Amino acid sequence: MCAERKLSVAVAVTGASGALYAVRTLAALLSRGVHVELVVSDYGRRLLRDELGEKATVERLVPYLTEKYGRDVESGTVSLHSNRDLGATIASGSHGCSGMAIVPCSMKTLAGVAHGLSRNLVERAADVMLKERRPLIIVPRETPMSLPQLKNMVLCAEAGAMILPAMPAFYQLPTSLDDLADFMAGKILSALGFEHELYPAWTGRVIGGVTNTVSPQSSQNSQRDPRNEKKTSTMATKARSTRRRSVARRPAKPV
């Protein structure tokens, strides 16, 4: 445990898009009285400014969270660490940090964690989580993904991390970006072992009473439209005609 005798969780913010996911996760943890060990990379600092404005800079982050999410945020505490400080408390397995979330996680940070490079505090703290068998939640936010990026996610998962892509659901019928951020923050909290009510649990029906269980046959029947069938038939006829003309113009192969 940290000196404040509170549950301690590390949160790293790196330069991938998705600052709203980071601040919502921070607010949710702080509202539960957690002591947050915060690390923000250089591009993470730029991310907060670019996507949330000057009020959300690292130096003003706690007042920003309080203004946006309410005074419950003051239930927790924050220790801000420099990403260059490899001698910080969370760089050691002897420090009682119970888990870590990298949200959002850039592909550069993902690669560093996957290969155990420990070039900065974010990567070193993540390496500590893996070697101590503590929860490490990696929230990549990138699309599309290259093969090296996909392989790096596999390496992290094989080492013990949970890959939790920034892919919010829509069964809860979100009406704002904040609703999507609530969902992602809730997923992260669940992975860290916290109970929450940031999004409704799936009950078999979409909110509002629209059922999600439709048989494949009824779905096909409900979506069948004679106009669409006619259009499809016309397109298929044109395609066959084009192929026949292409074959007719094709030069004979030399003997």
VEXLO-885343 format. One record per atom (N, C-alpha, C): x, y, z. Coordinates in steps of 0.1 Angstrom, whole numbers, plus 2048, in hexadecimal, padded with zeros to 3 digits. Example, Ala and Ser with C-alpha at 12.3 -4.5 7.8 and 13.67 -1.06 7.14 Angstrom:
2
8847C784E
87B7D384E
8847DF84E
8807EA847
8897F5847
88180084F
//
This chain:
255
8087F4800
800800800
80980D800
8038177FB
80B8247FB
80A82A808
81183580A
81283C817
80584081D
7FC844813
7EF849817
7E583E81C
7EA83281C
7E2826820
7D6824817
7D782880B
7CC826801
7D081C7F7
7C78167F0
7CA80E7E5
7D18167DA
7DC8117D5
7E48197CC
7E38127BE
7E081A7B4
7DF8167A6
7E781F79D
7EF81A794
7F782378B
7EE82577E
7EE831779
7E883476D
7F283C764
7F4837758
7FD83D74E
7F5843743
7F884F73F
7F1855733
7FC857728
7FA85171D
804853712
7FE859706
80585A6FB
8018636F0
7F785E6E6
7F08536E9
7E684F6E0
7D98576E2
7D18596D8
7C58606DA
7BB8596E3
7B48616EB
7AB85B6F5
7AC861703
7AF86E704
7B1874711
7A587371A
799873714
78D87271B
78C865723
79185A71D
79184E724
79B84F731
7A685672F
7AF85773A
7A985F746
7A486A743
79F87374E
79286C755
78A86574D
77F85E753
78385375C
78E84C758
793841761
79984776D
7A085276C
7A6858778
79B85D782
79186377C
786868785
77F85D78C
77D852785
77684678B
77E840796
78B83F794
79483A79F
7958437AB
7978507A8
7978597B3
78A85A7BB
77F8597B4
7728597BB
77184D7C5
7788437C2
7788377CB
7838377D6
7898437D8
7938447E2
7A083E7DF
7A383C7D3
7B08357CF
7BB8407CE
7C783B7D2
7D28447D0
7D88417C2
7D884A7B9
7DD8487AB
7EB84D7AA
7F38447A5
8018477A1
80184A792
80185778F
7FF85C781
80C85F77A
80D85976E
81985C765
813860758
81886B752
814870746
82087373D
82086C731
82B86E728
82B87C722
83587F71B
83688C714
82A88E70B
828884703
81D8856F9
80F883700
80F87C70C
80387C714
7FF88A718
80989271C
80689F720
8008A7715
8068A6709
8008AD6FE
7F28A86FA
7F089B6FC
7E38956FA
7D889B702
7DB89D70F
7D18A3718
7CE8B1714
7D88B9710
7D58C770B
7CE8C76FE
7D28BF6F5
7CC8BF6E7
7BE8BB6E7
7BA8B06EF
7AD8AA6EE
7A38B06F9
7A98B5704
7A08BA70F
7A28C9712
7AC8CF70D
7AE8DD70F
7B88E071A
7BB8ED71C
7C58F1726
7C18EE734
7B48ED737
7B08EA744
7B48DC749
7B78D473F
7BA8C6742
7C98C3742
7D18CD742
7DF8CA743
7E38C3750
7EE8BC750
7F28B475B
7F18BC768
7F68C8768
7F78D0774
7E98D4779
7DF8D4770
7D28D8774
7C88CD774
7CD8C1774
7C58B5771
7BB8B277C
7BF8B3789
7B68B0793
7AA8BA794
7AD8C7793
7A28D0793
7988CE787
79E8CA77C
7968C7770
78D8BB773
7928B1779
78A8A577C
77F8A8786
7828B178F
7788B4799
76D8BC793
7718C678A
7678CE784
75E8C577A
7648BC774
75C8B476A
7548A8770
75A8A277A
754896780
74F89778E
7518A2794
74C8A47A2
7568A37AD
7528A77B9
75B8A77C4
75F8997C9
75888F7C5
75C8817C9
76A87E7C5
76F8857BB
77D8837B6
7878867C2
78388F7CB
78C8927D6
78D8877E0
78687D7DF
7878717E8
79486A7E7
79A86B7DB
7A78657D8
7B386F7D8
7BF86A7D6
7CA8727D5
7D386F7C9
7DB8787C5
7E48767B9
7F28797BC
7FB8707B7
8098737B7
80E8737A9
81387F7A4
817880796
82687D795
82A87478C
83887078A
83C87477C
84987877C
84F87B76F
85186E767
84F86E75A
851862752
86085F751
868869754
877867753
87D861760
87586176B
87985D778
87984E77A
883847776
883838777
886834786
88883E78F
88A83B79D
87D83E7A5
87284079E
8658427A5
8618367AC
8578377B6
85382C7BE
84D8217B5
8468247AB
83F8197A3
84881279A
85581679A
85F80F792
865803799
8608017A6
8657F67AD
8597ED7B1
85C7E07B1
8517D67B5
84F7D77C4
8587DD7CC
8557DE7DA
84B7E87DE
8477F17D4
83D7FA7D7
82F7F47D5
8267F67DE
81A7EF7DE
80F7F47D5
8137F67C9
8097FA7BF
8017EE7BA
7F47EE7BB
7EC7E27B9
7E97DF7AA
7EB7E97A1
7E87E6793
7EB7F378B
7EA7F277E
7ED7FD775
7E57FC769
7E1808764
7DA809757
7E181474F
7E4810742
7EA819739
7DF81D72F
7DA82A731
7CE82E72A
7CF83D726
7CF840719
7D083670E
7DF83270C
7E1827705
7EF821703
7F38236F5
7FD82B6F3
80382D6E5
8098206E0
80B81F6D3
8128136CE
8208136D1
82681E6D4
83481F6D8
8368196E6
82D81D6EF
82D8186FD
82A8096FD
8208056F4
81D7F76F3
8297EE6F0
8307F36E6
83C7EC6E1
8477EB6ED
8487F76F4
8527F76FF
84E7ED70A
8417EC70D
83D7E3717
83E7D4712
83B7D2706
83B7C4700
8497BF701
8537C76FF
8617C26FE
8697C670B
8627CA715
8697CC722
8747D6722
8727E171A
87D7EB718
8807F4724
8757F772C
877800738
87F80C735
87C81372A
88381F727
87F82B72E
87382B734
86D83673C
865830747
85F83974F
85783475B
84B82C757
84483074D
838829748
83C81A745
84681973D
84A80B739
84F803745
85780A74E
85D80375A
8517FF763
848808766
83D80476F
8357F9769
8337F975C
82B7EE756
8337E1757
8407E1756
8497D6757
8487D0766
8477D976F
8467D577D
8397CE77F
82E7D3779
8217CC77B
8227BE775
8287BC76A
8297AF764
8327A576D
83D7AA771
8467A1779
84079E787
8387A778C
8327A5799
82579E798
82079B78C
813794789
80879C78F
8087A978C
7FE7B2790
7F67B7783
7EA7BB785
7E27BF779
7E87CA771
7EA7C8764
7EE7D375B
7E47D3750
7DD7DF74F
7D37E1745
7D87EA73A
7D97E572E
7DE7ED723
7D27F171A
7D07FE718
7C5802710
7CA809703
7CD8016F9
7D28066EC
7C780E6E5
7CA8186DE
7C18206D6
7C78236C9
7C581A6C0
7CB81C6B2
7C38146A8
7C281969C
7BB812692
7BF818684
7C180F67A
7C380167B
7D07FD682
7D27F1684
7DE7EC68B
7E77E4682
7F47E7683
7FE7DF67B
8017D2681
8077C967A
80B7BC67F
8147BD68B
81E7C668B
8277C7697
81F7CC6A3
8157D56A1
80D7D96AC
8057CE6B2
7FF7C66A9
7F77BA6AE
8007B06B5
80C7AE6B0
8157A56B7
8197AA6C4
81B7B76C6
81E7BD6D3
8137BB6DD
8077BC6D8
7FC7B96E1
7FC7AB6E6
7FF7A26DD
7FF7936E1
80B7916EB
8167986E9
8217966F2
81D79B700
8167A7701
8127AC70E
8087A3714
7FF79D70D
7F5794712
7FB788717
805782710
80C776714
814779721
819785723
82078972F
81778B73B
80A78C739
80178D744
7F979A744
7FB7A373A
7F37AF73A
7E57AC734
7DB7B4737
7CE7B4731
7CE7BE726
7CB7BA71A
7C97C470F
7BA7C870E
7B87D5711
7AA7DA712
7A97E5708
7A77E26FB
7A67EC6F1
79B7F76F3
79E8036EF
79480E6F1
78880C6E7
7808026EA
7757FE6E1
7687FE6E9
76280A6EC
75680A6F4
74A8036ED
7417FE6F5
7357F76F0
72A8026EE
71F7FD6E7
7148066E4
7078016E9
7077F56F0
6FA7EF6F4
6F47F86FF
6FC800706
6F6809710
6F181670A
6F08176FC
6EB8226F5
6F182F6F9
6FE8316F8
70583E6FC
70084A6F4
6FF8556FB
6FA8616F4
70586C6F4
7108696FA
71B8736FB
72986C6FB
7338746F9
74186F6FA
74386B709
73D872712
73F86E720
73A860723
72F85C71C
72984F71E
733844719
73A84770E
74483D709
75083D713
754848718
75F849722
75B84172E
74F842733
74A83B73E
74C82C73C
748827730
74981972D
75881472E
76181B728
76F817728
775818736
77282273D
77782374B
771818754
765815751
75F809759
7667FC756
7697FA749
7707EE746
77E7ED74C
7847F974D
7927F9753
7907F7762
7877FD769
7857FA777
7817EC77A
7797E6771
7767D8773
7827CF772
78B7D2769
7977CA767
7A17CC773
7A07D877A
7A87DA786
7A17D5792
7957D0791
78F7CA79D
7857D27A4
7817DE79E
7787E77A5
7697E57A0
7607E57A9
7527E57A5
74E7F47A1
7447F5798
741802794
73380278D
72E80E78B
72180F783
723819778
72E818771
731822767
72981F75A
725812758
71C80F74D
713803752
70880174C
6FF7F7750
7047E974B
7027DF754
7067D2750
6FC7CD745
7017C473C
6F87BE732
6EE7B5738
6E27B7735
6D77AF73A
6D07A6730
6D47A7723
6CE79F718
6C57A8710
6C37B5715
6BB7BE70D
6C17CC70D
6C17D3702
6C67E0701
6BD7E9709
6C37F370F
6BB7FD717
6B080270F
6A4803715
69980870D
6907FC709
6947F070B
68C7E4709
68D7DE6FC
6967E26F3
6987DC6E6
6A07D06E8
69B7C46E4
6A27B86E7
6AE7B76DE
6B87B06E3
6C47AE6DB
6C579F6D5
6BA7986D8
6BA78A6D4
6B17886C8
6B67896BC
6AE7886B0
6B477C6A8
6AB7736A4
6B076769D
6B576B68F
6BF76468A
6C576767D
6BB767672
6B175E672
6A775D668
69E769668
69976D674
690779675
698786672
6A5786675
6AD792672
6AE793662
6B078865C
6B178864D
6A478C647
69978764C
68C78B647
689799648
68C79E654
6897AC657
6917B664F
69D7B264B
6A67BA643
6A47B9634
69C7AF630
69A7AC622
6917B761C
6967BD611
68E7C860A
68F7C55FB
6837C45F5
6837C15E6
68B7CA5DE
68B7D75E2
6937E15DB
6A27DE5DB
6A67DA5E7
6B47D65E9
6B87CA5E1
6AE7C05E0
6B17B45D9
6B27B75CA
6A97C05C5
6A97C45B7
6B77CB5B4
6BB7D45BD
6C87DB5BB
6D37D15BB
6D37C75C4
6DE7BD5C4
6DE7B55B7
6D27B15B2
6D17A95A6
6D77B159A
6D37BE59A
6D87C758F
6E87C858F
6ED7CA59B
6FC7CB59D
7037BE599
6FD7B259C
7037A6599
7037A4589
6F87A8583
6F77A7574
7017AF56E
7037BB572
70D7C456D
71B7BF56F
71E7B957A
72B7B357D
72E7A8574
72479F571
726794568
72879955A
7217A3556
7237A9549
7317AF547
7367B6551
7437BB551
74E7B1550
74C7A5557
75679B556
756794548
74A793542
74978D535
75179652B
74F7A452C
7557AD522
7657AC525
7697AB531
7777AA534
77D79E52E
77679352F
77B786529
77C78751A
77278E514
77278F505
77D797501
7827A2509
78D7AA504
79A7A5507
79B79A510
7A8795514
7AF78F508
7BC793506
7C478D4FA
7C777E4FD
7C87774F2
7CA7694F2
7D87674F8
7DA75C4FF
7E7759504
7F07544F9
7FD7584F9
8067534EE
8097444F0
80A73E4E5
80C72F4E5
81B72D4E5
//
